[in-house]
Amino acid sequence: MAEPHLILFDCDGTIVDSEGLIIEAMKRAFDDEGLEAPEPAAIRRIIGLSLPLAVAHLGAPSDEDIIMNVSEAYRQRYSYLRDKEGMEEPLFDGMHQLITELGSRDEYILGIATGKTMKGVDNLLNANQLTHMFHTIQTSDKAPSKPNPAMIFQALSETGIAPERTVMIGDTTFDIEMANNAKVGAIGVTWGHHEAKDLAAHSPRFLIDEIADLKSTIEASFSPQLT
């Protein structure tokens, strides 16, 4: 049997539409610490980074205690908004079916590489009954922040799959940079947080606008002339 291919997905902005929840939680976290809340556009630009790094990029004072306080306030606000106020983080239309179909094929192994924590990923996958679909899950509490390639290297090590048989799918420049740094294929998707022109500037192998095109794009990325 031929060696399988590894498909790594980002979460926020790629699998799940959590933008509204992230923005509101971050604004409230800054308010909680008596800091000026960042603009939504600024928050969108840092989605995908690990939380302390994202908070620092948003202008929190360069004091480790303050950054960690804002980060913890964000985690609490995110959970509260989701669990108590009913803000949703729904899967993008068609994503559940796509993951289920890809995960059922012997030639593919699915994984996740995300700025979320493991707890956040567990909540998401359990809520959508997708836990069994992913064989490797790399999160911000297990590796350095994107675009450092450590998450991908850890996924390759866990699965034993070669870089040339691996593709990373993401909606931010951090995802594309991480894939390029790890020497794996990159598919940029434009339904998330970063604009198409910014994704294109980092030279993904493919750049697509519709979830309906993702399956065929994955297949094309593993075609013999590209691997």
ZIWO-V293053 format. One record per run of one state. SS is the DSSP state (A for helix, B for strand, O for the rest). FROM is the first residue (numbers start at 1). TO is the last residue. Records with the same first field share a line. If there is no record, write none. Layout:
BEGIN
SS->FROM-TO ; FROM-TO
END
This chain:
BEGIN
O->1-4 ; 10-11 ; 13-15 ; 18-18 ; 33-39 ; 47-50 ; 58-63 ; 84-89 ; 92-94 ; 104-107 ; 114-117 ; 128-130 ; 134-135 ; 139-149 ; 160-162 ; 171-172 ; 183-184 ; 190-195 ; 201-205 ; 209-210 ; 222-227
B->5-9 ; 12-12 ; 16-17 ; 90-91 ; 108-113 ; 136-138 ; 166-170 ; 185-189 ; 206-208
A->19-32 ; 40-46 ; 51-57 ; 64-83 ; 95-103 ; 118-127 ; 131-133 ; 150-159 ; 163-165 ; 173-182 ; 196-200 ; 211-221
END
